[in-house]
């Protein structure tokens, strides 16, 4: 059975969607305290490896100007 570190080293999240990779990275990061990075346990190291691997496989996000997207659509009350 592969560990998350093995999966990260083998780039196994490259086929996951951007949303899956970003959301899972956020989920993992929320479970890590900043102080845990100083002297990480093996679980924390594996989590960090997965976060880095997933984010490296996510494409850059674009900011969309809503005015350009919607044109001159007005809402009337």
C-alpha positions in Angstrom: 0.0 0.0 0.0 1.4 3.4 -1.0 1.7 6.2 1.5 0.7 9.7 0.6 4.4 10.5 0.4 4.8 7.8 -2.3 1.8 9.1 -4.1 3.1 12.7 -4.0 6.5 11.5 -5.3 4.8 9.6 -8.2 2.6 12.6 -9.1 -0.6 10.5 -8.6 -2.9 13.5 -8.3 -2.1 14.9 -11.8 -5.4 13.6 -13.2 -7.6 15.1 -10.5 -9.4 18.3 -11.3 -8.2 21.7 -10.2 -11.1 22.0 -7.8 -10.4 18.6 -6.2 -6.7 19.4 -5.8 -7.2 22.8 -4.3 -10.1 21.8 -2.0 -8.2 18.7 -0.7 -5.1 20.9 -0.1 -7.1 23.4 1.9 -8.7 20.6 3.9 -5.3 19.1 4.7 -3.8 22.5 5.5 -6.5 23.3 8.0 -5.5 20.3 10.0 -1.8 21.4 10.3 -0.7 23.9 13.0 2.1 26.2 11.9 4.2 25.0 14.8 3.9 21.4 13.5 6.0 22.4 10.5 9.0 23.1 12.7 9.4 19.5 13.9 6.9 17.6 11.8 5.7 14.1 12.5 5.7 11.6 9.6 1.9 12.3 9.2 2.6 16.0 8.9 5.4 15.4 6.4 3.1 13.2 4.3 0.3 15.8 4.5 2.8 18.6 3.4 4.0 16.4 0.5 0.4 15.8 -0.6 -0.4 19.5 -0.4 2.6 20.5 -2.4 2.0 17.8 -5.0 -1.7 18.7 -5.4 -1.0 22.4 -5.7 1.7 21.8 -8.3 -0.9 19.9 -10.4 -3.5 22.7 -10.1 -3.6 25.2 -12.9 -3.4 28.9 -12.1 -6.7 30.6 -11.4 -7.9 33.6 -13.3 -9.8 36.5 -12.0 -12.8 37.2 -14.2 -14.1 40.8 -14.3 -17.9 40.3 -13.8 -18.6 43.4 -16.0 -16.8 41.8 -18.9 -18.6 38.5 -18.3 -22.1 39.9 -18.0 -21.9 42.8 -20.4 -24.4 45.6 -19.7 -27.1 43.4 -18.1 -29.2 45.4 -15.7 -31.5 44.2 -13.1 -34.7 46.1 -12.5 -36.8 45.9 -9.4 
